[in-house]
Amino acid sequence: MSTTSITVPDTPLVRLALARADDALVLGHRLSEWAGHAPTLEEDLALANIALDLIGQARSLYALAGEECGRDKDGLAFLLDEDALAYRRDERGYRNLLLVEQPNGDFARTIVRQFLYTAFIDAWWQAMMDSSEPRLAAIAGKAEKETAYHLRHSAEWLIRLGDGTVESHRRAQAALDALFPFTAEAFEPVTAAEFDVAPATLRAGWDRQIDTVLATAGLARPAVPWSHSGGRAGRHTEHLGHLLSEMQYLQRVHPGATW
Amino acid sequence: MIDLRARAWAAAASVCDPEIPVLTVADLGVLREVRVDGESVEVVITPTYSGCPAMNMIALDIETALAEAGIAGRVTTTLAPPWTTDWITAEGRAKLLEYGIAPPPPASSRRALFGETMVSCPRCASADTERIAEFGSTACKSLWRCIACREPFDLFKCH
């Protein structure tokens, strides 16, 4: 690789913006891997549309983080743009939840991952509309409109799969069993800042939402006595490195390339 | 100065959405404001969706329209307040219908997790319609079909 990696200052606002941006970008990239492979043309379009929303949200958040990075250096005015933040941080610099970097697997696995994440982030964005940090509140106001559709899309699919054939039910349940241990990480605090919404406050609402949809789908909520964690500290599963090596390849080999 | 603002607004408002070319950015409510400070003109637009790929093109088209009107101006983007389909003008809604796209239902209906607002077919006006897919050819549309006249159509999603 012919570019140097960057590190970013660790202020609460930068940490929060990067964590949420990385969640959105990594999941958006995962969904974009479905382009041309989804079960139907309509679903191909749906997954591409959701990916586009997520990457758009990530861009707004990276732009905010970039502005803040430029402020933190004493005397050295350097502005990190969204491309530098997305393409020039190493795996260890990424702060996303482990859930969103998990591979697409079959369609049921993708839908379950989407539903478990969206049921959380949709509520978080709604709460963040009242944030005392106006730039985050503005991004939240856009994002929650989009995640409302993502939630409905993934919930409808999960019900269709769970309440469908023996095979679709089996696959949906297997996906739930595999991914549920990754969900608790979403409720860990990212910052203690007053402009942040503590994820733990959304836990009860998330539980209700999950239980309602799983009951309608005829799926069982897995009992999980333990959970995976580490994404917010840069300790990832093996999957993120592979994703980044594909996503970052061009900018690493041809820095600043445009077309 | 007021004249400059009016001319700049008229130039910017003439720009059409690249994906729904019957609508101008003013019809859509994407054009928010024109600020004039001396000779400097700033046109403020807001995205429909966070990832709308048409935004760069709209900004470029507005700068071009300003230049053609002899105005040197720049385009900036704002996120707040968030764009809503309620900002589409009555004229814009009529143009959508004429073009074969069902205009958006009121935004108050968007938070229902399941179920759907009744949507009339833009061709035959029948209310006997069904949704084919939540996401359509662009971020702002979903795909529907009319049971009565059997034609598929786009719905501009409420947002």
Interface residues (C-beta under 8 A of the other chain):
Chain A: E42 E43 L45 A46 A48 N49 I50 L52 D53 L54 I55 G56 Q57 R59 S60 P134 A137 A138 I139 G141 K142 A143 K145 E146 A148 Y149 L151 R152 H153 A155 E156
Chain B: P47 Y49 S50 G51 C52 P53 T78 L79 A80 P81 P82 W83 T84 R110 R111 L113 F114 I132 A133 E134 F135 G136 S137 A139 L143 K157 H159
